[in-house]
Amino acid sequence: MSPANEEEFTGIHCRLDELLTARGMTLTELSARVGVSIVNLSVLKNDRARAIRYSTLRAICDALDCEVGELLVLADR
């Protein structure tokens, strides 16, 4: 990995896409349920997020009926 890529790599993978698929839910539906824009959810889904509010994390987990550890996992390097 180049130094720039290492700085971007957080070591955390968001399993949002997999959880949405498993629950038959769209990103648009999740956005409406949790009050977070589709753009921001997409950033999270694509592992480009730098931070997430606990309240947002809780809302997503409530909407998906999952635990934080099911949504956010350690990524392989």
DSSP file (Angstrom, degrees, kcal/mol; ACC not computed):
  #  RESIDUE AA STRUCTURE BP1 BP2  ACC     N-H-->O    O-->H-N    N-H-->O    O-->H-N    TCO  KAPPA ALPHA  PHI   PSI    X-CA   Y-CA   Z-CA
    1    1 A M              0   0    0      0, 0.0     0, 0.0     0, 0.0     0, 0.0   0.000 360.0 360.0 360.0 138.5    0.0    0.0    0.0
    2    2 A S     >  -     0   0    0      1,-0.1     4,-2.4     4,-0.0     3,-0.2  -0.424 360.0-105.9 -75.7 159.8    1.2    3.5   -0.8
    3    3 A P  H  > S+     0   0    0      0, 0.0     4,-1.8     0, 0.0     5,-0.1   0.871 121.2  53.4 -54.4 -39.0    1.4    6.0    2.1
    4    4 A A  H  > S+     0   0    0      1,-0.2     4,-1.3     2,-0.2     5,-0.1   0.918 110.3  46.7 -63.8 -42.1   -1.7    7.8    0.9
    5    5 A N  H  > S+     0   0    0     -3,-0.2     4,-1.7     1,-0.2    -1,-0.2   0.867 108.3  55.7 -67.9 -35.7   -3.7    4.6    0.8
    6    6 A E  H  < S+     0   0    0     -4,-2.4    -1,-0.2     1,-0.2    -2,-0.2   0.881 105.4  52.4 -63.5 -37.2   -2.5    3.6    4.3
    7    7 A E  H  < S+     0   0    0     -4,-1.8    -1,-0.2     1,-0.2    -2,-0.2   0.851 111.6  46.9 -65.9 -33.8   -3.8    6.9    5.6
    8    8 A E  H  < S+     0   0    0     -4,-1.3     2,-0.5    -5,-0.1    -1,-0.2   0.766  91.3  92.8 -79.2 -26.6   -7.2    6.2    4.1
    9    9 A F     <  +     0   0    0     -4,-1.7    39,-0.1     1,-0.2    38,-0.0  -0.566  48.6 179.5 -75.4 118.7   -7.4    2.6    5.3
   10   10 A T        -     0   0    0     -2,-0.5    -1,-0.2     2,-0.3     3,-0.1   0.672  39.0-125.3 -92.8 -19.0   -9.3    2.5    8.7
   11   11 A G  S    S+     0   0    0      1,-0.3    64,-2.4    65,-0.1     2,-0.4   0.534  78.1 108.6  83.1   5.3   -9.1   -1.2    9.2
   12   12 A I  E     -A   74   0A   0     62,-0.3     2,-0.5    35,-0.1    -1,-0.3  -0.955  52.2-160.8-118.1 134.4  -12.9   -1.2    9.7
   13   13 A H  E     -A   73   0A   0     60,-3.6    60,-2.7    -2,-0.4     2,-0.6  -0.956  11.3-143.3-114.4 132.2  -15.4   -2.7    7.1
   14   14 A C  E     -A   72   0A   0     -2,-0.5     3,-0.4    30,-0.3    58,-0.2  -0.843   5.1-162.3 -95.1 123.4  -19.0   -1.7    7.1
   15   15 A R     >  +     0   0    0     56,-3.6     4,-2.4    -2,-0.6     5,-0.2   0.017  50.8 124.3 -92.8  27.3  -21.3   -4.6    6.2
   16   16 A L  H  > S+     0   0    0      1,-0.2     4,-2.7    55,-0.2     5,-0.2   0.899  70.9  51.3 -56.8 -45.9  -24.2   -2.4    5.4
   17   17 A D  H  > S+     0   0    0     -3,-0.4     4,-2.3    28,-0.3    -1,-0.2   0.921 111.8  46.7 -59.4 -46.0  -24.7   -3.7    1.9
   18   18 A E  H  > S+     0   0    0      1,-0.2     4,-2.4     2,-0.2    -1,-0.2   0.900 113.6  48.3 -64.5 -41.2  -24.8   -7.3    3.1
   19   19 A L  H  X S+     0   0    0     -4,-2.4     4,-1.4     2,-0.2    -2,-0.2   0.889 110.8  50.6 -68.6 -38.9  -27.2   -6.5    5.9
   20   20 A L  H  X>S+     0   0    0     -4,-2.7     5,-2.5    -5,-0.2     4,-0.6   0.938 112.1  47.7 -61.8 -46.0  -29.5   -4.6    3.6
   21   21 A T  H ><5S+     0   0    0     -4,-2.3     3,-1.2     1,-0.2    -2,-0.2   0.923 109.8  52.3 -60.7 -45.8  -29.6   -7.5    1.2
   22   22 A A  H 3<5S+     0   0    0     -4,-2.4    -1,-0.2     1,-0.3    -2,-0.2   0.787 115.2  42.1 -62.2 -27.8  -30.3  -10.0    3.9
   23   23 A R  H 3<5S-     0   0    0     -4,-1.4    -1,-0.3    -3,-0.3    -2,-0.2   0.401 108.7-120.8-101.6   2.3  -33.2   -8.0    5.1
   24   24 A G  T <<5 +     0   0    0     -3,-1.2     2,-0.4    -4,-0.6    -3,-0.2   0.858  66.9 138.7  62.7  35.5  -34.6   -7.1    1.7
   25   25 A M      < -     0   0    0     -5,-2.5    -1,-0.2    -6,-0.2     2,-0.2  -0.872  45.6-137.6-115.4 145.1  -34.2   -3.4    2.4
   26   26 A T     >  -     0   0    0     -2,-0.4     4,-2.3    -3,-0.1     5,-0.2  -0.580  24.6-116.3 -95.2 163.1  -33.0   -0.7    0.1
   27   27 A L  H  > S+     0   0    0      1,-0.2     4,-2.5     2,-0.2     5,-0.1   0.861 118.2  56.1 -62.8 -35.8  -30.6    2.1    1.0
   28   28 A T  H  > S+     0   0    0      2,-0.2     4,-1.9     1,-0.2    -1,-0.2   0.910 107.8  47.0 -63.4 -43.1  -33.5    4.5    0.2
   29   29 A E  H  > S+     0   0    0      2,-0.2     4,-2.1     1,-0.2    -2,-0.2   0.916 112.6  49.2 -65.6 -43.2  -35.7    2.7    2.8
   30   30 A L  H  X S+     0   0    0     -4,-2.3     4,-2.5     1,-0.2     5,-0.3   0.913 108.5  54.6 -61.6 -42.1  -33.0    2.7    5.4
   31   31 A S  H  X>S+     0   0    0     -4,-2.5     4,-1.8     1,-0.2     5,-0.9   0.914 109.5  46.8 -57.3 -45.2  -32.4    6.4    4.8
   32   32 A A  H  <5S+     0   0    0     -4,-1.9    -1,-0.2     1,-0.2    -2,-0.2   0.873 113.3  49.5 -65.7 -37.7  -36.1    7.2    5.4
   33   33 A R  H  <5S+     0   0    0     -4,-2.1    -2,-0.2     1,-0.2    -1,-0.2   0.866 121.6  31.1 -71.0 -36.8  -36.1    5.1    8.6
   34   34 A V  H  <5S-     0   0    0     -4,-2.5    -2,-0.2     2,-0.2    -1,-0.2   0.564 100.5-123.1-103.6  -8.8  -33.0    6.6   10.2
   35   35 A G  T  <5 +     0   0    0     -4,-1.8     2,-0.4    -5,-0.3    -3,-0.2   0.828  67.8 128.5  71.9  31.5  -33.1   10.1    8.9
   36   36 A V      < -     0   0    0     -5,-0.9    -1,-0.3    -6,-0.2    -2,-0.2  -0.960  63.9-105.5-118.7 137.8  -29.6   10.0    7.3
   37   37 A S     >  -     0   0    0     -2,-0.4     4,-2.3     1,-0.1     5,-0.2  -0.183  21.0-121.9 -62.5 152.9  -29.1   11.0    3.7
   38   38 A I  H  > S+     0   0    0      1,-0.2     4,-2.5     2,-0.2     5,-0.2   0.880 114.0  56.7 -59.9 -38.3  -28.6    8.3    1.0
   39   39 A V  H  > S+     0   0    0      2,-0.2     4,-2.0     1,-0.2    -1,-0.2   0.935 108.4  45.3 -60.4 -47.1  -25.3   10.0    0.2
   40   40 A N  H  > S+     0   0    0      1,-0.2     4,-1.9     2,-0.2    -1,-0.2   0.884 113.3  49.7 -66.9 -37.6  -24.0    9.7    3.8
   41   41 A L  H  X S+     0   0    0     -4,-2.3     4,-3.0     2,-0.2    -1,-0.2   0.878 109.2  53.1 -65.9 -36.3  -25.2    6.0    4.0
   42   42 A S  H  X S+     0   0    0     -4,-2.5     4,-2.1     2,-0.2    -2,-0.2   0.891 106.1  52.5 -65.1 -39.8  -23.5    5.3    0.7
   43   43 A V  H  <>S+     0   0    0     -4,-2.0     5,-2.7     2,-0.2     6,-0.8   0.919 113.3  44.5 -60.2 -44.1  -20.2    6.8    2.1
   44   44 A L  H ><5S+     0   0    0     -4,-1.9     3,-1.7     4,-0.2   -30,-0.3   0.933 112.1  52.0 -64.7 -47.0  -20.6    4.4    5.1
   45   45 A K  H 3<5S+     0   0    0     -4,-3.0   -28,-0.3     1,-0.3    -2,-0.2   0.824 109.3  50.0 -60.1 -34.6  -21.5    1.5    2.9
   46   46 A N  T 3<5S-     0   0    0     -4,-2.1    -1,-0.3    -5,-0.2    -2,-0.2   0.183 115.0-113.4 -94.2  17.1  -18.5    1.9    0.7
   47   47 A D  T < 5S+     0   0    0     -3,-1.7   -37,-0.2     1,-0.1    -3,-0.2   0.805  85.8 116.8  57.8  34.0  -16.0    2.1    3.6
   48   48 A R      < +     0   0    0     -5,-2.7    -4,-0.2    -6,-0.2     2,-0.1   0.415  39.6 114.3-106.9  -0.5  -15.2    5.8    2.9
   49   49 A A        -     0   0    0     -6,-0.8     3,-0.1    -5,-0.2   -39,-0.1  -0.452  45.2-168.2 -73.1 142.9  -16.6    7.1    6.2
   50   50 A R  S    S+     0   0    0      1,-0.3     2,-0.3    -2,-0.1    -1,-0.1   0.648  72.3   1.5 -99.3 -23.1  -14.1    8.7    8.7
   51   51 A A        -     0   0    0      2,-0.0     2,-0.3     0, 0.0    -1,-0.3  -0.978  57.1-158.0-158.3 161.3  -16.5    8.8   11.6
   52   52 A I        -     0   0    0     -2,-0.3     2,-0.1    -3,-0.1     3,-0.0  -0.979  25.8-118.2-147.4 136.9  -20.1    8.0   12.6
   53   53 A R     >  -     0   0    0     -2,-0.3     4,-2.6     1,-0.1     5,-0.2  -0.460  21.4-127.7 -71.1 144.5  -22.2    9.4   15.4
   54   54 A Y  H  > S+     0   0    0      1,-0.2     4,-2.8     2,-0.2     5,-0.2   0.884 111.4  55.6 -58.8 -38.0  -23.3    6.9   18.1
   55   55 A S  H  > S+     0   0    0      2,-0.2     4,-2.1     1,-0.2    -1,-0.2   0.884 109.5  45.9 -64.3 -37.7  -26.9    8.1   17.6
   56   56 A T  H  > S+     0   0    0      2,-0.2     4,-2.5     1,-0.2     5,-0.2   0.913 112.1  50.8 -69.3 -43.1  -26.6    7.3   13.8
   57   57 A L  H  X S+     0   0    0     -4,-2.6     4,-2.5     1,-0.2    -2,-0.2   0.918 111.7  48.1 -59.3 -44.7  -25.0    3.9   14.5
   58   58 A R  H  X S+     0   0    0     -4,-2.8     4,-2.7     2,-0.2    -1,-0.2   0.913 110.8  50.6 -63.1 -43.8  -27.8    3.1   17.0
   59   59 A A  H  X S+     0   0    0     -4,-2.1     4,-2.4     2,-0.2    -2,-0.2   0.900 111.7  47.6 -63.0 -41.4  -30.5    4.2   14.5
   60   60 A I  H  X S+     0   0    0     -4,-2.5     4,-2.2     2,-0.2    -2,-0.2   0.933 113.1  47.9 -65.2 -45.8  -29.0    2.0   11.8
   61   61 A C  H  X>S+     0   0    0     -4,-2.5     5,-2.2    -5,-0.2     4,-0.7   0.890 112.3  49.6 -63.4 -39.2  -28.7   -1.0   14.1
   62   62 A D  H ><5S+     0   0    0     -4,-2.7     3,-0.6     3,-0.2    -1,-0.2   0.931 112.3  47.5 -63.7 -45.1  -32.3   -0.5   15.3
   63   63 A A  H 3<5S+     0   0    0     -4,-2.4    -2,-0.2     1,-0.2    -1,-0.2   0.846 119.5  39.0 -65.6 -34.3  -33.6   -0.3   11.7
   64   64 A L  H 3<5S-     0   0    0     -4,-2.2    -1,-0.2    -5,-0.2    -2,-0.2   0.446 105.0-128.6 -94.7  -1.3  -31.6   -3.4   10.6
   65   65 A D  T <<5 +     0   0    0     -4,-0.7     2,-0.3    -3,-0.6    -3,-0.2   0.952  66.7 122.2  50.2  56.1  -32.2   -5.3   13.9
   66   66 A C      < -     0   0    0     -5,-2.2     2,-0.2    -6,-0.1    -1,-0.2  -0.880  63.5-107.9-138.6 169.4  -28.5   -6.0   14.3
   67   67 A E    >>  -     0   0    0     -2,-0.3     3,-1.5    -3,-0.1     4,-1.2  -0.629  35.3-110.7 -94.1 158.4  -25.7   -5.4   16.8
   68   68 A V  H >> S+     0   0    0      1,-0.3     4,-3.1    -2,-0.2     3,-0.6   0.887 118.5  58.5 -54.9 -41.0  -22.9   -3.0   16.1
   69   69 A G  H 34 S+     0   0    0      1,-0.3    -1,-0.3     2,-0.2    -3,-0.0   0.652 102.8  53.0 -67.7 -15.8  -20.5   -5.9   15.7
   70   70 A E  H <4 S+     0   0    0     -3,-1.5    -1,-0.3     1,-0.1    -2,-0.2   0.754 115.7  39.9 -84.5 -27.7  -22.6   -7.3   12.8
   71   71 A L  H << S+     0   0    0     -4,-1.2   -56,-3.6    -3,-0.6     2,-0.5   0.894 120.4  39.8 -86.2 -46.0  -22.5   -3.9   11.0
   72   72 A L  E  < S+A   14   0A   0     -4,-3.1     2,-0.3   -58,-0.2    -1,-0.2  -0.931  71.1 166.4-112.8 123.4  -18.9   -2.9   11.7
   73   73 A V  E     -A   13   0A   0    -60,-2.7   -60,-3.6    -2,-0.5     2,-0.2  -0.893  43.3 -91.1-130.7 159.5  -16.1   -5.6   11.5
   74   74 A L  E     -A   12   0A   0     -2,-0.3   -62,-0.3   -62,-0.2     2,-0.3  -0.524  45.9-137.7 -69.3 136.9  -12.3   -5.6   11.3
   75   75 A A        -     0   0    0    -64,-2.4     2,-0.2    -2,-0.2    -1,-0.1  -0.651  13.9-110.6 -97.2 151.5  -11.1   -5.6    7.7
   76   76 A D              0   0    0     -2,-0.3   -65,-0.1     1,-0.1    -1,-0.1  -0.553 360.0 360.0 -73.4 145.3   -8.3   -7.6    6.2
   77   77 A R              0   0    0     -2,-0.2    -1,-0.1   -66,-0.0   -68,-0.0   0.469 360.0 360.0 -80.1 360.0   -5.3   -5.5    5.2
